[in-house]
Amino acid sequence: MRHLLHRLLFTFLCCGLVALACPGVVSAQYGTAPNNYYPEAYHGATFTGTVTQINNDAITLTYTHGSKTDTFEGYVAARCNLPSTRTTIVKKGAVITVFYEPETTKTNGQKLKKNRILGISFQEVDGNKIAENQRGIFYCMPSPSFQMQFKAFQ
């Protein structure tokens, strides 16, 4: 029994070292928001991917790693507070992180899951990566929401 516990511990440590040595292998499309100030009800869910479709108030992101592809669909309740420059318009091919809250609603007696996008952050635009210290969060909430309480998320 003791030998089995040692082997399990050794295996766990080796997997951890491989994960640390190869950060690209374990980087995932779903994540948690970094420390910052967010709307009080926000729980920290994020998704990073390439913009593949934009329809009115909806954004579709796709994340591909090897043979695995994951798709995220979300909607914005209001225009995002993007600066009006050509490089910050959300367009197909841009790599962005969305900060979202999953919502469940009932329609015709069936539960429908939707993702409400609260904000976006650009990771890459026109093939150019944005330095981490240059990335901002552009909120996509109706104006009265900006008067709500923001809290530190850690």
C-alpha positions as CSV (number, residue, x, y, z in Angstrom):
1,M,0.0,0.0,0.0
2,R,2.8,2.4,0.9
3,H,4.6,1.6,-2.3
4,L,1.4,2.4,-4.3
5,L,1.1,5.7,-2.6
6,H,4.7,6.6,-3.4
7,R,4.1,5.7,-7.1
8,L,1.0,7.8,-7.2
9,L,2.7,10.7,-5.6
10,F,5.7,10.4,-8.0
11,T,3.3,10.2,-11.0
12,F,1.4,13.3,-9.9
13,L,4.7,15.2,-9.4
14,C,6.0,14.2,-12.8
15,C,2.7,15.3,-14.5
16,G,3.0,18.6,-12.6
17,L,6.6,19.2,-13.8
18,V,5.6,18.4,-17.4
19,A,2.8,20.9,-17.2
20,L,5.1,23.6,-15.9
21,A,7.8,22.8,-18.4
22,C,5.3,22.9,-21.3
23,P,2.8,25.8,-20.6
24,G,1.5,25.7,-24.2
25,V,0.3,22.2,-23.7
26,V,-1.9,22.9,-20.7
27,S,-3.1,26.4,-21.7
28,A,-6.8,26.1,-22.1
29,Q,-9.5,28.2,-23.8
30,Y,-11.6,28.4,-20.6
31,G,-10.1,30.3,-17.7
32,T,-10.5,32.6,-14.8
33,A,-10.3,36.3,-14.9
34,P,-7.1,37.9,-13.6
35,N,-7.1,40.0,-10.5
36,N,-8.9,43.3,-11.3
37,Y,-12.1,45.1,-10.5
38,Y,-15.3,43.6,-12.0
39,P,-19.0,44.0,-11.6
40,E,-20.1,42.7,-8.2
41,A,-22.1,39.7,-9.5
42,Y,-19.3,38.5,-11.9
43,H,-17.8,35.1,-11.0
44,G,-14.7,35.2,-13.2
45,A,-15.5,33.0,-16.2
46,T,-13.4,33.6,-19.4
47,F,-13.0,32.1,-22.8
48,T,-10.1,32.9,-25.2
49,G,-10.4,32.1,-28.9
50,T,-10.4,33.4,-32.4
51,V,-13.4,35.4,-33.6
52,T,-15.1,33.2,-36.3
53,Q,-18.5,34.9,-36.5
54,I,-20.2,38.2,-35.5
55,N,-24.0,38.7,-35.8
56,N,-25.6,41.8,-34.4
57,D,-25.2,41.2,-30.6
58,A,-23.6,37.7,-30.8
59,I,-19.9,36.7,-31.0
60,T,-18.7,33.2,-31.8
61,L,-15.1,32.2,-30.8
62,T,-13.2,29.1,-31.8
63,Y,-10.3,27.6,-30.0
64,T,-8.2,24.9,-31.7
65,H,-5.4,22.9,-30.1
66,G,-4.2,19.9,-32.2
67,S,-7.2,17.9,-33.2
68,K,-9.5,19.4,-30.5
69,T,-11.8,22.3,-31.4
70,D,-14.0,24.1,-28.9
71,T,-16.6,26.8,-29.8
72,F,-18.0,29.5,-27.6
73,E,-21.1,31.5,-28.4
74,G,-22.1,34.6,-26.4
75,Y,-24.1,37.7,-26.6
76,V,-23.6,41.3,-25.5
77,A,-26.4,43.3,-23.9
78,A,-24.9,46.6,-25.0
79,R,-22.2,48.1,-27.2
80,C,-18.7,47.5,-25.8
81,N,-16.9,50.7,-24.7
82,L,-14.2,50.3,-27.4
83,P,-12.1,53.2,-28.5
84,S,-13.1,54.3,-32.0
85,T,-9.8,53.3,-33.8
86,R,-9.5,50.8,-36.6
87,T,-7.3,48.4,-34.6
88,T,-9.8,47.8,-31.8
89,I,-12.9,46.8,-33.8
90,V,-13.9,43.3,-33.1
91,K,-13.6,41.4,-36.4
92,K,-13.1,37.9,-37.7
93,G,-9.7,36.5,-37.1
94,A,-9.0,38.6,-33.9
95,V,-8.0,36.6,-30.8
96,I,-9.9,37.9,-27.8
97,T,-10.7,36.9,-24.3
98,V,-14.4,37.3,-23.3
99,F,-15.4,37.8,-19.7
100,Y,-18.9,36.2,-19.4
101,E,-21.6,35.0,-17.1
102,P,-23.6,31.8,-18.1
103,E,-27.4,32.3,-17.9
104,T,-30.2,29.8,-18.0
105,T,-33.6,30.8,-19.1
106,K,-36.8,28.9,-19.8
107,T,-38.4,29.1,-23.3
108,N,-41.5,27.0,-24.0
109,G,-40.8,24.9,-21.0
110,Q,-37.2,24.1,-22.0
111,K,-34.1,25.4,-20.3
112,L,-31.9,27.4,-22.6
113,K,-28.3,28.2,-21.7
114,K,-26.8,31.5,-23.0
115,N,-23.5,33.3,-22.2
116,R,-23.8,37.0,-21.5
117,I,-20.5,38.7,-22.4
118,L,-19.6,41.4,-19.9
119,G,-16.4,42.5,-21.4
120,I,-13.6,41.7,-23.9
121,S,-9.9,41.9,-24.1
122,F,-7.8,41.8,-27.3
123,Q,-5.0,39.2,-27.4
124,E,-4.1,39.5,-31.1
125,V,-5.4,41.9,-33.8
126,D,-4.5,41.6,-37.5
127,G,-1.9,38.9,-36.6
128,N,-0.1,41.2,-34.1
129,K,0.0,40.0,-30.5
130,I,-1.0,42.6,-27.9
131,A,1.5,42.8,-25.0
132,E,0.0,41.8,-21.7
133,N,0.6,45.2,-20.1
134,Q,-1.2,46.8,-23.1
135,R,-4.4,44.8,-22.8
136,G,-7.4,46.4,-21.4
137,I,-10.9,45.2,-20.6
138,F,-13.6,46.8,-22.6
139,Y,-17.0,46.4,-20.9
140,C,-20.2,45.5,-22.8
141,M,-22.9,46.6,-20.4
142,P,-25.7,49.1,-20.5
143,S,-24.7,52.5,-19.2
144,P,-26.6,52.3,-15.8
145,S,-24.5,49.2,-15.1
146,F,-21.4,51.3,-14.9
147,Q,-22.8,53.0,-11.8
148,M,-23.1,49.7,-10.0
149,Q,-20.6,48.4,-7.5
150,F,-17.4,46.9,-8.8
151,K,-15.4,44.6,-6.6
152,A,-11.9,43.2,-6.6
153,F,-11.8,39.7,-8.0
154,Q,-8.9,37.5,-6.9
